[in-house]
C-alpha cells in the first residue's frame, strides 16, 4: 500500500504544468494555450535572451491580461512580441 501511495505522488508531481512566467525548456511543460518562448532584452541592434518562459505572443498589453495583472507585452528577440511579468511577485 505504501509503494502505491509513493507512486501516485511521483506521478502527480511530474504531470503538473508550469504557470505563466515560469522558466521552461519545452512548450509541453506549459499550461494549455501557452508556449515556451524566449524573453529577451533588445539593446539597439543586439538582443540578449534572458530566459525561456511559459507565455503567449502578443500585439498589445491587453493581450496579456489573461496571464495576470503583472504581465505586459514586450518586444523580444525575433519577430514576435511576448507577454512578460513586470514584477518579482509570483505570477497569477
C-alpha positions as CSV (number, residue, x, y, z in Angstrom):
1,X,0.0,0.0,0.0
2,X,2.8,2.4,0.8
3,X,4.5,1.7,-2.6
4,X,1.3,2.6,-4.3
5,X,1.0,5.9,-2.4
6,X,4.6,6.9,-3.3
7,X,4.0,6.0,-7.0
8,X,0.8,8.2,-7.0
9,X,2.8,11.1,-5.5
10,X,5.6,10.8,-8.1
11,X,3.0,10.7,-11.0
12,X,1.2,13.8,-9.6
13,X,4.5,15.7,-9.3
14,X,5.5,15.0,-12.9
15,X,2.2,15.8,-14.6
16,X,1.6,19.3,-13.4
17,X,2.1,22.1,-15.9
18,X,4.1,25.3,-15.3
19,X,2.3,28.6,-14.7
20,X,2.8,31.8,-16.8
21,X,6.2,33.3,-16.3
22,X,7.8,30.0,-15.1
23,X,11.1,29.1,-16.7
24,X,10.8,26.2,-19.2
25,X,12.7,24.2,-21.8
26,X,9.8,22.9,-23.9
27,X,6.2,24.0,-24.6
28,X,4.9,20.7,-23.3
29,X,5.8,21.9,-19.8
30,X,3.5,24.9,-20.0
31,X,-0.2,25.2,-19.3
32,X,-2.6,24.8,-22.2
33,X,-2.5,27.7,-24.6
34,X,1.0,28.8,-23.6
35,X,4.3,28.1,-25.3
36,X,7.9,28.1,-24.0
37,X,9.1,31.4,-25.5
38,X,12.3,33.4,-25.1
39,X,12.2,36.7,-23.2
40,X,14.9,39.0,-24.4
41,X,16.2,42.5,-23.9
42,X,16.6,44.5,-27.1
43,X,19.7,46.8,-27.0
44,X,19.8,48.7,-30.3
45,X,20.8,46.1,-33.0
46,X,21.6,43.5,-30.3
47,X,19.2,41.2,-28.4
48,X,20.1,39.2,-25.3
49,X,17.9,36.3,-24.4
50,X,17.2,36.5,-20.7
51,X,15.2,33.3,-20.2
52,X,12.7,30.9,-21.8
53,X,9.4,31.1,-20.0
54,X,5.8,29.8,-20.3
55,X,3.9,32.7,-22.0
56,X,2.0,33.8,-25.1
57,X,2.7,36.1,-28.0
58,X,1.0,39.5,-28.0
59,X,0.4,42.6,-30.0
60,X,-0.5,44.9,-27.1
61,X,-0.7,44.8,-23.3
62,X,-4.3,43.9,-23.3
63,X,-3.4,40.5,-24.9
64,X,-1.5,39.6,-21.8
65,X,-4.3,40.2,-19.3
66,X,-5.3,36.5,-19.2
67,X,-1.9,35.7,-17.7
68,X,-2.3,38.1,-14.8
69,X,-2.2,41.8,-13.9
70,X,1.6,41.9,-13.8
71,X,2.0,40.8,-17.4
72,X,2.7,43.3,-20.3
73,X,3.6,42.9,-23.9
74,X,7.3,43.4,-24.7
75,X,9.5,43.4,-27.8
76,X,11.8,40.4,-27.7
77,X,14.4,38.6,-29.7
78,X,13.0,37.6,-33.1
79,X,9.8,38.9,-34.7
80,X,7.2,38.0,-32.1
81,X,6.3,40.2,-29.1
82,X,5.7,38.2,-25.9
83,X,4.0,38.7,-22.6
84,X,6.4,39.1,-19.6
85,X,5.9,39.6,-15.9
86,X,6.7,43.1,-14.7
87,X,7.4,42.4,-11.1
88,X,9.1,39.8,-8.9
89,X,5.9,38.6,-7.3
90,X,4.6,35.1,-8.2
91,X,2.6,35.3,-11.4
92,X,-1.1,34.8,-11.1
